[in-house]
Amino acid sequence: MKAEEQLTEAVRGDLFDRALAFSTADEVKAMGIYPYFHPIQSAPGDTVMVDGHECVMVGSNNYLGLVNDPRVKEASAEAARKYGSGCTGSRFLNGTLDLHLELEERLAKFMGKEKALVFSTGFQTNLGVISSLVGKNDAIVIDRQVHACIVDGCRLSYGKVYKFAHNDMDDLERVLRNIRANNGKGGILVAVDGVFSMEGDIIDLPSVVTLCERYGARLMVDDAHSIGVLGDTGAGTAEHFGVIDQVDLTTGTFSKSFAALGGFVVGDAQIINYIQHHARALIFSASITPSSAAAVIAALDIIEAEPERRLNLWKNAERVQKEYRDLGFNTGHSATPIVPIVVGEDLDCFAFWKRLFDEGVFTNPVISPAVPPGQAMIRTSYTATMTDAHIDRVIEVLASVGREKGLIA
């Protein structure tokens, strides 16, 4: 072999090297505590069949219990019968239905904004909004615990990305002050979650609004876990704090309270119009199916007509929060129906999950990078339709397994 060939052979890498070396999942499977990709064998609800046995489901985002509601399912089925199973194209070209326009009008009114725009998923919504608005001379400021779709939206933009400590307003002001001192020409977008999807805490939105006004920044709130949950009508974090007019853009998803699939952004009409004509995640993706659009409209009808669902959701959430804290679990700063139980190390978290699963309680184990290293947690979440019997069973199992694993006394 020639010297040049030997050198090439020695330095050449294989794109698949990392994939071929990845063994963590197989190692955890061999330990019998692998918690992911377990198929559910029944309709979603407060009890489900998983791996052949029944579990109480406290791992879903079905906050208002609408995903299996007969009215939502019938609306979805009727839309499929009328329009077919898909749209065969993007919103930009042949994929806009009158259903999409009706849904956007309804969402804008519900959220108290001029205009709404529907995307194919909640993830794509944040990709499209951020990457279309933030240019190379601009800055984007995000909470360290924002959802991955905001992080990836930042990566797709050409702006400079800054992070501030989780829900720390002093640190947010420090970042904004430094940006304005060193880069006065560009615009600034502050992007935060309304409710943080793992921790269950709520952003200090009034303080964020004040700081954005002080430093001339625009504000985007991802309300994926807030719509249907927070606010007098369920319109989310801005309604909860009474600052709807001070939030420039609110994004959301249909996969939680709206019991379907898709995402949306609401804001001033001129800004939404710009996003509509520049967001690659919208222009180059097929639009949501007729069934999804119709399901969201039906869910919105129910949200507006049945406020008792939200009240019952909060009754269940507040009971669980109190019970877990009284037992001695570390639930962080949760203030919503998302109630985490901090475990610590990843394998301990998996082992805890497996014991809960064996006892008939389905939860979500969450590890780094979704949470900081050493802060692995069992994420539990609750719905409006859960009964006292469901919650009694969950608390009984968590208390028993928590003592067994040494998390509580």
Buried (B, 14 or more C-beta within 10 A) or exposed (E): EEEEEEEEEEEEEEEEEEEEEEEEEEEBEEEEBBBEEEEBEEEEBBBBEBEEEEBBBBBBBBBBBBBBBEEBBEBBEBBBEEBEEBBEEBBBEEBBBEBBEEBBEBBBBBBBBBBBBBBBBBBBBBBBBBBBBBEEEBBBBBBEBBBEBBBBBBEBBEBBBBBBBBBBBEBBBBBBEEBBEEBEEBBBBBBBBBBBBBBBBBBBBBBBBBBBEEBEBBBBBBBBBBBBBBBEBBBBBBBBBEBBEBBBBBBBBBBBBBBBBBBBBBBEEEBBBBBBEBBEBBBEBBBBBBBBBBBBBBBBBBBEEBEEBBEBBBBBBEBBBEBBEEBEBBBBEBBBBBBBBBBBEBBBBBBBBBBBBEBBBBBBBBBEEBBEEEBBBBBBBBBBBBEEEBBEBBBEBBBEBBEEBEBBE
